Amino acid sequence: MRFERTDTFKADWERLSDPEREMCRTSIKALHAAAERIVADPGQAWPSNLRVKKVASAPRVWEMTWSFSGPDGRATFEWVEIDGASGIRWRRIGGNRVFRQP
């Protein structure tokens, strides 16, 4: 699964602590593996532990929760095409503030 990151995502990433980054890396790897399964078989569901759902205020944007307990950890992404293949564009990462501009 190919992916790209927005400049906003990159700036958000720099604000995360090292433990937050490690938790997020683990969840992103799991999400990419799940996304590959979904591309291969669109009937597949997202793993429940990733808590993936559409962002209500932004129809093309999805969210993933990678931590509920200190610190709050969420990331937003969208499906895109990268070099002719399905991919993910990571948009924002951090706490609930990411929903102000998902």
JOJO-V487230 format. One record per residue. N is the residue number from 1. PSI is psi in whole degrees, -180 to 180 (none if undefined). D_CENTER is the distance of its C-alpha to the mean C-alpha in Angstrom with 2 decimals. Layout:
n=N psi=PSI d_center=D_CENTER
n=N psi=PSI d_center=D_CENTER
//
This chain:
n=1 psi=122 d_center=12.97
n=2 psi=156 d_center=12.97
n=3 psi=161 d_center=10.34
n=4 psi=162 d_center=11.01
n=5 psi=139 d_center=10.10
n=6 psi=162 d_center=11.79
n=7 psi=-34 d_center=14.54
n=8 psi=-42 d_center=13.16
n=9 psi=-45 d_center=10.03
n=10 psi=-42 d_center=12.79
n=11 psi=-42 d_center=14.97
n=12 psi=-42 d_center=12.62
n=13 psi=-41 d_center=12.14
n=14 psi=-26 d_center=15.95
n=15 psi=-13 d_center=16.42
n=16 psi=150 d_center=14.79
n=17 psi=165 d_center=17.45
n=18 psi=-44 d_center=17.81
n=19 psi=-37 d_center=17.22
n=20 psi=-44 d_center=13.93
n=21 psi=-41 d_center=12.83
n=22 psi=-43 d_center=14.15
n=23 psi=-42 d_center=12.46
n=24 psi=-44 d_center=9.00
n=25 psi=-45 d_center=10.22
n=26 psi=-45 d_center=11.39
n=27 psi=-38 d_center=8.36
n=28 psi=-41 d_center=6.47
n=29 psi=-43 d_center=9.91
n=30 psi=-39 d_center=10.20
n=31 psi=-42 d_center=7.28
n=32 psi=-42 d_center=8.91
n=33 psi=-43 d_center=12.19
n=34 psi=-40 d_center=11.57
n=35 psi=-39 d_center=10.55
n=36 psi=-41 d_center=13.81
n=37 psi=-39 d_center=15.71
n=38 psi=-38 d_center=14.70
n=39 psi=-42 d_center=15.77
n=40 psi=-34 d_center=18.93
n=41 psi=93 d_center=19.60
n=42 psi=-13 d_center=18.05
n=43 psi=-11 d_center=19.70
n=44 psi=149 d_center=17.42
n=45 psi=156 d_center=15.36
n=46 psi=145 d_center=11.99
n=47 psi=134 d_center=13.06
n=48 psi=-30 d_center=14.00
n=49 psi=-15 d_center=13.07
n=50 psi=-15 d_center=9.27
n=51 psi=54 d_center=10.24
n=52 psi=133 d_center=8.20
n=53 psi=165 d_center=10.13
n=54 psi=147 d_center=10.95
n=55 psi=120 d_center=11.44
n=56 psi=-38 d_center=15.25
n=57 psi=-5 d_center=16.14
n=58 psi=92 d_center=14.16
n=59 psi=-31 d_center=14.85
n=60 psi=-4 d_center=12.75
n=61 psi=141 d_center=9.48
n=62 psi=158 d_center=7.20
n=63 psi=153 d_center=5.81
n=64 psi=136 d_center=5.07
n=65 psi=120 d_center=7.96
n=66 psi=-7 d_center=8.74
n=67 psi=132 d_center=12.17
n=68 psi=-30 d_center=14.70
n=69 psi=129 d_center=17.61
n=70 psi=112 d_center=18.38
n=71 psi=157 d_center=16.39
n=72 psi=132 d_center=13.97
n=73 psi=120 d_center=10.37
n=74 psi=155 d_center=7.42
n=75 psi=146 d_center=4.36
n=76 psi=149 d_center=4.60
n=77 psi=169 d_center=4.70
n=78 psi=153 d_center=7.99
n=79 psi=134 d_center=10.18
n=80 psi=172 d_center=12.79
n=81 psi=129 d_center=15.81
n=82 psi=117 d_center=16.33
n=83 psi=42 d_center=19.94
n=84 psi=5 d_center=20.65
n=85 psi=157 d_center=17.95
n=86 psi=140 d_center=14.76
n=87 psi=179 d_center=11.71
n=88 psi=133 d_center=8.18
n=89 psi=115 d_center=8.23
n=90 psi=126 d_center=5.77
n=91 psi=-50 d_center=7.65
n=92 psi=160 d_center=7.83
n=93 psi=143 d_center=7.60
n=94 psi=-146 d_center=10.45
n=95 psi=-158 d_center=12.38
n=96 psi=-21 d_center=13.37
n=97 psi=-21 d_center=14.49
n=98 psi=-20 d_center=11.23
n=99 psi=-11 d_center=12.50
n=100 psi=-37 d_center=15.66
n=101 psi=77 d_center=14.23
n=102 psi=none d_center=10.74
//
